[in-house]
Structure formats: C-alpha cells, structure tokens
C-alpha cells in the first residue's frame, strides 16, 4: 500500500486521531485536524509484539485514540472498511467532542459559583468573628482601665494612711519624749530642792502605809493642809464633814434645776439653795452634801465644794497607795502628793475652777 492510499483513508479535519494500517509489522498515525498539514511528516514506526506504537517526538499527544476497523484477508495484508463507515464514525465523534466542552464549561461555572459562595460565607464568618473579638477586646480594655483606676485609688489611700500613721507615731514618740524630759527635770529639781525632812517622812510612811493621823507624815499634812482646808464657819457641821471625809462616807451631788424644799437642821439652823450651810454666806448653791446614810442634805457654795473636793482627792490617793494600787517609785508618788497638797492650799485661799 502506497502513500496515496494512506491519504485517501485519512479522516476529515477536526476529528480524533486515527491509526493508519500499513504493511504487517508497521503502523502510521496522525492527529485529528492535522492530516493535510502533517502528510509529509508521517513515518513508519516499527511495531513489534513487545511494545505498542510510539508517537513522534515533537508532536502533541493525541486526545483520544479511536481504532479504525479493518479486515484482514491475508496474513500479511489488511483491508479497511469503506470510507462511508469512517465518515459516520467521525461525525459521531465530532458531536461528542462538541458536547464534551459544553458540559465541562458548565461544570466549571458551577464550581466557580460554589467557590464564590463559599468564599462569601467564609468572609462573612471571619468578619463576624473579627467584630466579636474587637468587642471583647474593648470590654477587656474598659475593665482593665477600671481596675487600674481602682488600684491607683487604693494605692493613694494606702499612702495617705501610711503617712498619717507615721505622723501619729512620731507625734506620740515626741510627746513621750517631752513627758520623759519633764519628769527627769522634775526629778532633778526635786533632788536639788523640796524639803528633805518631808521626803524622809513620806518614805518612812510608804514603807508601811497607814491612815493613822498620828504618824509624822500624815500629822504634818493634817496640821498644814487638811485641818485649815476643812475649817468652816459652822464648826459643828465642819466636824461632821471632816469625819465623813476620813471615813469615806461623804456624798456630793448636784442640785436639780427646780428649787428644792428647805431642809431644817437643828444643829445648823437652816439651809437653802441661796445659803451655804458651811460658811453661812449667801451664795448660789449648785451642790449639796449628804453625810453617811443620813437623808438630810446640806447645800454648799462652789468655794466650799472645792475645799471638800481637794481634801477628798488627797485621801483617795493615799488610800490607793495603802491598797497597793499605785505602782511607782517614791519620787513620782511624792510629787503627786505635793500636787494634791497644792490644790488644798489653793482651795483654802479661794482659788478653784469656775465649773466648781
């Protein structure tokens, strides 16, 4: 079979490539649509039983290989079918080739539409997540700012409290130092001045405290301070008042705002809110005294009350010493007694606080 017979059997342009039957042991092939152009490039390829036919180098690979039916009348020769059958086969293949790209294009459009839809949904989801994350971050920033303000306020209050505590502590230490310095100064003055005989009498009394007025220490205090301070014009009532003070049975109470009825006492005469029962002077009496369990009251002036109160304070302090309630050295005790004696002297002279 020559080349003219091969060209006569070539299918029309645009059909699938076909294999051309050659003599036994060889085959020729041509791509669809390239038969007129590649006629001169056809060549024989050896086709053995061990390997299939190979395409020419440099040519595009065939899209599909459609075998051409042919009949063999001789073991060494093959006879192909008529050209009409080939034309029908090529037309069907061309129709299939036209439907294939359309279906593929439709699938591509569907895939593209689905991809765009997925992309839009993914974009919306990411936007929502971003918005939620931004909202959470904003809330956390606000909470952090609030907590930061609270912390700053607490730190400021703590600093102010610490400063106040330190200031108060320094103030207390300063006051304690001042008191200690004053006490040391008084002690130094006491060792350099007061009366050594009186201090010796006090130390002797402190060794065995007693309320017996015959001891040297109390005998001096009675003679110099207690006796003159409780020596009133009304001598009889003065003796009763002195005895009640020594026995710790005297009561002093304020007078009510309304005028109380007059109490008549045989020994004294009469007593009213305008007359002092001890001095006999006309004074506004804001207090009254009661002796022991007696129900009788005696109105006293502020001056008389101050004198009685000063003596009562002295006896209260020496009773505390006798009972062991005062735990100090001899010098501080002695100076406290001197202060109480000074109050008795001032009250005896008529100096007393205005609230008395």
Secondary structure, DSSP 4 states (H G I P E B T S, - for coil): --HHHHHHTPPPTTSPPEEEE-STTEEEEE-TT-TTTTGGG---EE--SSS---PPTTSPPPS---PPPEEEEETTEEEE--HHHHHHHHHHHHHHHHHHHHHHHHHHHHHHHHHHHHHHHHHHHHHHHHHHHHHHHHHHHHHHHHHHHHHHHHHHHHHHHHHHHHHHHHHHHHHHHHHHHHHHHHHHHHHHSS-HHHHHHHHHHHHT----TTSHHHHHHIIIIIHHHT--SSHHHHHHHHHHHHHT-EEEEEPPSSPPPPEEETTTEEEBTTB-TTT--B----EEEEETT----EEE-HHHHHHHHHHHHHHHHHHHHHTT-----HHHHHHHHHHHHHHHHHHHTT---TT-
